[in-house]
Amino acid sequence: MLHRPIAAMSWPFAVALIALALPLPAAAQDGGPVAVATKFHESVGKNCGEIWRLLSSGTQEQYQAAANRRERDRAGLPRPFVPEQEGCSAATFSELKRGSARLVRQQGDEAVVAVDLNTRPSRFRYDIAPPVKVVTEETRLVREAGNWRVVRPPREDITRGPGWRPKEFGPVDVMVPERFNPGLIDKFEATAVVRTSADTLERALRDPQRWALSLPGVKAVLPADPAGETPRVLLRFDEADLVLPNRVRLYVKPASPSRDESSVMWDAEESKASPVHFRGSWKLKPHEDGSTRITLLFHLDIKQWPGDSARRIFSEERLAKAVLDLEKAAR
């Protein structure tokens, strides 16, 4: 019977066979929001891989950014900053009360599921056997490509004073002012950890050509006579028709016996008479595993640059690219 051609079968029976042969849709495989929320909380503390799979793409991106930031901010030996572990550790370690998951609300591709968790909060220091306390937690879910996925609360934004917020560009952390102050000097910063050694990067920074071409917006480095023992270059930018004379000085600034930080600083020669205020630095902080944290820092007044050229030259994307370009130039 099963070997007969479909044309010889009745149409209802043929359609039924075809439906059985097709794979089930993803939503049917994963289940509804209650089933996914239950599976997520059952995996807490037991299966980080399963937790990662059940997270929404937006939450995964947040945990990836958190792992990148921890890598940039670390000092010394590397740590296992793995996004999957970041997501697992971010969950509350408690035990799901069996059968407690229930749908609170659902609208379109968003849903909220409430679960009861058995927790043991400490009452005092060295509390060996705290009593069980049941707490109710609401879990938000979104539907992505037919699958329900868990959305975890966003990580706390890291700021460096008023008006400074980080922005992630892959492995690079960029900070620019949220508001620019006309007539005052603003600060722009980009940081990343690269696998190239600090010595190799420092050799590149000693070369005015490679140093300058790694800066954002520089399209040409013109020769110039040195000012005494200080090398000097002329920079031409692609957006603004400006040629800036710059003097570069290199020094090693030890922060501690185990954390030396070398810096290359530059500023516009005759800065008060220069058409623009333009100074900054590259900072290199080596790690014990051979990697290096690079920090690119600019101080400038964007109002001194023609039109919106400074906003384009020193955009967040270009600052991030400049940090990675320095590593390429060092190679």
Buried (B, 14 or more C-beta within 10 A) or exposed (E): EEEEEEEEBEEEEBEEEEEEEEEEEEEEEBBBBBEBBBBBBBBBBEBBEBBBBBBBEEBBEBBBBBBBBEBBEBEEEEEEBBBBBBBBEBBEEBBBBEEBBEBEEBEEEBBBBBBBBBBBEEEEEEEEEEEEEEEEBEBBBBBEEEBBBBBBEEBEEEEEEEBBEBBBBEBBBBBBBEEBEEEEEBBBBBBBBBEBBBEBBBEBBEEBEBBBBBBBBBEEBEEBEEEEEEBBBBBBBEBBEBEBBBBBEBEEEEEEEEEBBBBBBBBBBEEEEBEBBBBBBBBBBBBEEEBBBBBBBBBBBBBBBEEEBBEBBBBBEBBBBBBBBBBEBBE
